[in-house]
Amino acid sequence: MTIDSENMRGDEMLMTIEINGAVALRKALKQHKTHAAMFADSPTQEQLLKAICKRATNQDDAA
């Protein structure tokens, strides 16, 4: 889903942004579930979410 800002109201743009974020997060959580089933040292879901937020805001030194 892309944002066509010329033809959208502000609330519609925000909703599109939220939907795109939710889709990406659902995909990451599904992949994490698979990883957790395969590896005992997999991070917790909370640790994963913190790592995602750090990367998304460029606060991760390793990125």
N, C-alpha and C positions, 0 to 999 in steps of 0.2 A: 504494500500500500504506500503510495507516494503522497506528498503534500503538494497540492496545486494551490498555492497561497493566493493567487490572483482571484480565484473563484470561491474561496472559503472564508467564513467568518472566523474570528479568533477562537471561539469555543469549539468549532468544528476542527480547526487545526490542532488544538490541544487534545481533543478526543482521538484524532488520528495518531498523534505522537504517543499517547498512552496505549493505544491498541498495538502499535509497532513494538513498544517496549514490552508489553505483556506477552506478545507472541515470541519474542526473543527469550524472555525469561522462562516461559513454559518449555521451550526447546532446551534451554540450558539445564533446567531441573530434570527433564526427562533423561538427558545424557548423563547427568550426575547420578541419577538412580541406577543406571546401567553400570557406571564406574564404581559406585559403592558396592554393588553386588559382586563385582569382580575383584576389588582390591580392599583389603581390610584396613589399610591406612588412608582410605579416602576421607577427605575433609567432611565435616558435618554440613548440613544444608545451610546453617547459619554462617559457618566459616566461608562457604562458597559465595553466599550472597555478599558478605563483606568484601571478599576478593573482587567480585564483579563490580561492586560500587567503587572500589579503589581504582580499578582499571578504567572504568567509565569516566572518572573525574581526574585522570592522569596523576593520581597520588601514589601509584605503585612504582617503587624504585626499579623493579625488575622489568617493567614494561618499556 
